[in-house]
Amino acid sequence: MIFHMTVRSYPMMRKTHLAARRAWRRLRPRLNSCFVGASSGPGHEDRSEDPSAVSAEKPPHMPVMLKEVLQYLDIQPAQVVLDMTFGGGGHTKAILSTVPEVTVLALDRDPTAISLAQQLAKEHFGRVKPMLGRFSELEDLLSNMNVKPGSIDAVLLDAGCSSMQMDEAERGFSLSKDGPLDMRMDGDRYPDMPCTADVVNTLDQQALASILTAYGEERHARKIASAIVEARRVSPITRTQQLASVVAGSFPPAVLYARKDRLNRPAHVATKTFQALRIFVNDELNELHAGLRAAQTLLKPSGRLCVITFHSLEDRLVKRFLRGDDLSNLDHFSQRKQGTKKENLSHEKSDGSVYWLPLRRKVITPEKDDVKENPRGRSSKLRAALRR
């Protein structure tokens, strides 16, 4: 159950999502399946039996900031590298082609990505070891492979969802492509895991607004939550474009594309709503924190860590983890709840910072040419550190 997992594994969520947690416990028994009717939507049952079918027509993934990742990881021959998340394998393929005799441990929670990793493992016998699981499951997975703490030379942690997930309409991540309102990165691995359709059709207005505020930093969270509740009274919201239309309907026509992305292009008003729901459903901040802690345990002294994030919540979490801040309060990730400098310093501790030496003080962002070639990476940020 998503709320039980969240509160147990990451105390910082307890305050922010109390309303959502209460609503979920009250309404959870009504759910007979993961999809509140979305499973019968057109296209859901037509998904290809081959999970890698999405990659047949075009490359499923263009790695973000590849040059910078290779530079800061500085992988040497015969070293052991942990790639989390494997995704479409772009970073791993580059590592294999540029560094001789390197071994890559490839982690991903998405069965589609692991299928690609298994194919790559056949092409590079003994050099790629696929692992299906979440960041929070990593240490157990590696323990089963007899990989001990302090034995890995370099770690790449790529947060967020992959291009493959965004491009496949049936996964429900994209508001521009109609599909079942799913967004579960694990696919069907956990049938009882709530999907986005469950969230928008069962949680009350206060809980929905809390999620949109916390995970989307959406200024109009109450207005959007109210529109969702009103719409589902008429008919359950089970499709991505149906939800996008509901969100758009809560704004005047003149402001539907008033928002701009980092390339100054019109951005749909539902973008932050989709982000917030995806993060919530997949417990992404908890998982990111678990992945950072695992990297701290698994890396050798002088081992290198590169973390790629795609929105401000993730980047603030990584920044504060690497400098040793106290991460027990989610409010510290919100730009609108930073508090005074004195208050913030009172929550900082030095025990985390003794583990990490930044390889570059400022965050690394993509070069202009890279953004033109791969617009989806425009919001990415890279932080690199050395394990002391």
Number of C-alpha atoms within 10 A of each C-alpha: 11 16 21 11 11 22 17 11 15 19 14 18 21 17 13 17 20 15 19 21 20 14 18 21 13 12 14 15 8 9 13 10 15 19 24 23 17 22 17 12 15 13 13 15 10 8 14 10 7 9 15 18 12 17 16 8 7 7 12 24 17 19 21 24 22 15 13 17 22 17 9 19 22 13 22 16 11 13 16 20 27 24 23 24 26 28 31 26 21 16 23 25 17 14 22 16 10 13 16 14 16 19 22 25 21 24 26 24 22 24 20 23 26 25 17 19 27 16 14 18 17 12 11 15 9 12 19 24 20 22 22 20 19 22 25 18 17 21 21 12 17 15 11 10 11 9 15 14 16 14 16 23 23 27 26 23 23 23 22 21 18 22 18 21 25 18 18 18 22 25 23 28 30 22 22 15 17 21 24 29 32 28 28 24 24 18 17 12 13 10 12 14 18 23 28 28 27 26 24 23 21 21 23 20 22 16 24 29 24 22 24 25 20 22 25 24 20 21 12 15 22 18 14 25 26 17 19 23 20 13 18 16 10 8 9 20 26 26 23 27 20 18 25 20 13 21 24 19 16 17 15 8 10 7 11 17 14 12 13 12 11 11 12 8 11 13 16 20 24 21 17 19 27 24 20 21 24 24 21 24 21 21 17 21 21 21 19 23 20 20 22 21 15 17 27 23 17 24 25 18 16 15 24 28 27 21 22 23 22 18 16 18 19 21 21 15 20 20 16 17 18 22 19 19 21 18 19 13 15 19 17 21 19 16 12 9 10 12 13 9 8 8 10 13 12 11 14 16 14 11 12 16 18 13 18 23 17 18 15 13 10 10 12 15 19 20 11 11 9 17 19 13 11 15 14 15 20 21 16 21 20 24 24 26 21 22 23 15
